[in-house]
C-alpha cells in the first residue's frame, strides 16, 4: 500500500493548504473541518537544503539532508533528501517512507530522490 501526504482544500474558495490549518488563509471564513483532503503531487523542484549533524541518538545515521521542495502545484514541503549531490533547482520526486525508527514505532515522512 502506497502512503500519501495530503493537502487540504478550502470548500469555500478552493485554496489548497499544507499543512492543515484551522481557518483558510485566503478567505478566512472557513471553519474547522471544512476542508477536503487531497494527495499532494510527488514531483517538484529543490529550493534549498541543509545537512544536519550531531543528531539525537534515535537517528541511526550521523548526518541527515533536509530539503525544501516546491511541488508541481506550488505547495512547499520539507522532507529528507536521499540525493548524493543535491543542487538547488534540481528536479526531485518524493515518496512517503520511514524517516526514523524507534523500538516499536516507525515514523513516516516525505523522502525526495533525484527525478
Beta strands, then each sheet from edge to edge (+ up, - down):
strand 1: 6-10
strand 2: 16-17
strand 3: 35-39
strand 4: 43-53
strand 5: 63-71
strand 6: 76-81
strand 7: 91-101
strand 8: 106-114
sheet 1: 2+ 1- 3+
sheet 2: 4+ 5- 6+ 8+ 7- 4+
end
